[in-house]
Amino acid sequence: MIYRETEIPGIWIVEPEMFGDARGYFMETYKEAEFERHIGKVHFVQDNESCSVQGVLRGLHYQLEPYAQSKLVRVICGKVLDIAIDIRRGSPAFGKYVAVELSGENRRQLFISKGFAHGFYVMSKTAVFTYKVDNPYAPAHERCIRFDDPAIGIDWHLVPGSSVNTSGKDMNAPLLSDAENNFIYMQR
């Protein structure tokens, strides 16, 4: 696998190596020792999967400490634009984001450290999205940031004139400036 840290420390693109022939393909999607060698020790405790239709936008979600989550995300089939926003107070990249296209075709994965809000927009007819987390879902600690916050200015690659299909919770989420947040940037 190839591991590349993005311009925002704490966000990594992971590209598995695929072996294919006339029968199909094989690839390793996660290998603990190799992952730790490149990114560090992360103890994943839960795997999640969602299926969404074109135009669905999920996010921008995060959980407060002590239930903050690191995530390793990927798309099994379909295509999404995946977004991770730095929400660590004091970070030189606070409020900046990384956008990566994940698809069943490119097989890229994105590792998102604790201290980031996360969301994705479905660009294909449907998309099956799966991810590992290092803390279980804790509804009382879940928070959201508004996906169209003008201070962040995310380019979601929306088709002009199209509408976003999102939940009421996501549509009514606070702006980054008003969002509850207990993450502090710690220089490496």
C-alpha positions as CSV (number, residue, x, y, z in Angstrom):
1,M,0.0,0.0,0.0
2,I,1.0,3.6,-0.6
3,Y,0.6,6.0,2.3
4,R,0.6,9.8,1.5
5,E,0.0,12.4,4.2
6,T,-2.0,15.4,2.8
7,E,-1.1,19.1,3.2
8,I,-3.0,19.0,6.5
9,P,-1.2,16.7,9.0
10,G,-3.4,14.0,10.4
11,I,-5.1,13.2,7.1
12,W,-3.7,10.4,5.0
13,I,-4.5,9.0,1.6
14,V,-4.0,5.2,1.5
15,E,-3.8,3.4,-1.9
16,P,-4.0,-0.4,-1.7
17,E,-2.2,-2.5,-4.3
18,M,-4.6,-4.5,-6.4
19,F,-3.8,-7.8,-8.0
20,G,-6.1,-8.8,-10.9
21,D,-6.6,-11.3,-13.7
22,A,-9.4,-12.7,-15.8
23,R,-11.0,-14.1,-12.6
24,G,-11.3,-10.7,-10.8
25,Y,-9.1,-9.1,-8.3
26,F,-7.6,-9.3,-4.8
27,M,-6.4,-6.5,-2.5
28,E,-5.6,-5.9,1.1
29,T,-7.6,-3.0,2.5
30,Y,-6.0,-2.9,6.0
31,K,-2.9,-4.4,7.5
32,E,-2.3,-3.3,11.1
33,A,1.6,-3.5,11.2
34,E,2.0,-1.6,8.0
35,F,-0.6,1.0,9.0
36,E,1.1,1.5,12.3
37,R,4.5,1.9,10.6
38,H,3.2,4.7,8.4
39,I,0.5,6.4,10.4
40,G,0.8,5.2,14.0
41,K,-1.1,3.0,16.4
42,V,-4.9,3.1,16.0
43,H,-7.1,0.5,17.6
44,F,-10.2,0.2,15.4
45,V,-13.2,-1.1,17.4
46,Q,-16.1,-0.9,14.9
47,D,-16.8,-1.1,11.1
48,N,-19.7,0.8,9.6
49,E,-21.3,0.8,6.1
50,S,-23.9,3.1,4.4
51,C,-25.5,3.1,1.0
52,S,-26.6,6.4,-0.4
53,V,-28.2,7.7,-3.6
54,Q,-26.8,10.4,-5.9
55,G,-27.0,13.9,-4.3
56,V,-26.9,12.7,-0.7
57,L,-24.6,14.8,1.5
58,R,-23.7,13.4,4.9
59,G,-21.9,15.5,7.4
60,L,-20.0,17.3,8.6
61,H,-19.8,15.1,11.7
62,Y,-17.5,14.6,14.6
63,Q,-17.7,13.3,18.2
64,L,-16.4,15.2,21.2
65,E,-13.7,13.8,23.5
66,P,-13.6,11.3,25.2
67,Y,-15.5,9.7,22.3
68,A,-13.7,11.4,19.4
69,Q,-13.1,9.1,16.4
70,S,-10.3,8.5,14.0
71,K,-11.7,7.0,10.8
72,L,-10.4,5.0,7.9
73,V,-12.9,5.5,5.1
74,R,-13.4,4.0,1.6
75,V,-16.0,3.5,-1.1
76,I,-16.7,-0.1,-2.2
77,C,-18.8,0.9,-5.3
78,G,-19.9,4.3,-6.6
79,K,-18.1,7.6,-6.2
80,V,-18.1,10.3,-3.5
81,L,-16.3,13.5,-2.7
82,D,-14.9,13.0,0.8
83,I,-14.2,16.0,3.0
84,A,-12.2,16.3,6.3
85,I,-12.0,19.7,8.1
86,D,-9.4,20.6,10.7
87,I,-11.3,21.7,13.8
88,R,-8.4,21.6,16.3
89,R,-8.2,24.9,18.0
90,G,-4.7,26.5,17.6
91,S,-3.9,24.5,14.5
92,P,-2.3,26.4,11.6
93,A,-4.9,24.6,9.4
94,F,-7.9,25.3,11.5
95,G,-11.0,25.6,9.3
96,K,-9.1,24.3,6.2
97,Y,-10.2,21.1,4.5
98,V,-9.0,18.2,2.4
99,A,-11.2,17.0,-0.4
100,V,-10.5,13.6,-2.0
101,E,-12.5,11.6,-4.6
102,L,-13.1,8.1,-3.3
103,S,-14.6,5.5,-5.6
104,G,-14.9,1.7,-6.1
105,E,-12.8,2.3,-9.2
106,N,-9.8,4.2,-7.7
107,R,-10.0,2.2,-4.4
108,R,-8.4,5.0,-2.4
109,Q,-8.9,5.2,1.3
110,L,-8.7,8.3,3.6
111,F,-7.5,8.2,7.2
112,I,-8.9,11.0,9.2
113,S,-7.4,11.6,12.7
114,K,-9.4,12.8,15.8
115,G,-9.9,16.5,15.7
116,F,-11.5,16.7,12.2
117,A,-15.1,17.0,11.0
118,H,-16.0,14.6,8.2
119,G,-18.6,14.4,5.5
120,F,-19.1,13.2,1.9
121,Y,-21.2,13.9,-1.1
122,V,-22.5,11.1,-3.4
123,M,-21.5,11.8,-7.1
124,S,-22.7,8.5,-8.6
125,K,-26.1,6.9,-8.9
126,T,-25.5,5.1,-5.6
127,A,-22.4,4.7,-3.4
128,V,-21.6,2.1,-0.8
129,F,-19.4,3.8,1.8
130,T,-17.5,1.8,4.6
131,Y,-15.3,2.9,7.4
132,K,-13.4,1.8,10.5
133,V,-13.6,3.9,13.7
134,D,-11.5,3.7,16.9
135,N,-14.4,4.7,19.2
136,P,-18.0,3.5,19.1
137,Y,-20.9,5.8,18.1
138,A,-21.8,8.0,21.1
139,P,-25.0,10.0,20.3
140,A,-24.6,12.3,23.3
141,H,-21.2,13.4,22.0
142,E,-22.0,13.7,18.3
143,R,-21.8,17.2,16.8
144,C,-22.1,18.6,13.3
145,I,-20.9,21.7,11.4
146,R,-23.0,23.2,8.6
147,F,-21.9,21.7,5.2
148,D,-22.2,25.1,3.4
149,D,-20.5,27.3,6.0
150,P,-19.2,30.3,4.0
151,A,-16.2,30.7,6.3
152,I,-15.0,27.2,5.2
153,G,-16.1,27.5,1.6
154,I,-16.2,23.8,0.6
155,D,-16.4,23.2,-3.1
156,W,-18.7,20.1,-3.1
157,H,-18.6,19.8,-6.9
158,L,-22.4,20.1,-7.0
159,V,-24.0,20.1,-10.4
160,P,-25.4,23.6,-11.1
161,G,-29.1,23.8,-10.3
162,S,-29.1,20.5,-8.3
163,S,-30.3,20.3,-4.7
164,V,-28.5,18.6,-1.8
165,N,-30.3,15.7,-0.1
166,T,-29.3,15.8,3.5
167,S,-30.8,15.2,7.0
168,G,-32.5,17.9,9.0
169,K,-29.8,17.5,11.6
170,D,-27.1,18.3,9.0
171,M,-29.2,21.1,7.4
172,N,-29.6,22.8,10.8
173,A,-26.0,22.3,12.1
174,P,-24.2,25.3,13.5
175,L,-21.4,27.1,11.6
176,L,-17.8,26.3,12.6
177,S,-17.6,29.5,14.6
178,D,-20.6,28.4,16.8
179,A,-19.9,24.7,16.9
180,E,-19.1,23.0,20.2
181,N,-15.5,21.7,20.0
182,N,-13.0,20.4,22.6
183,F,-10.1,19.6,20.3
184,I,-6.8,21.4,20.9
185,Y,-3.9,21.2,18.4
186,M,-0.8,19.4,19.7
187,Q,2.3,20.0,17.6
188,R,4.1,16.8,16.7
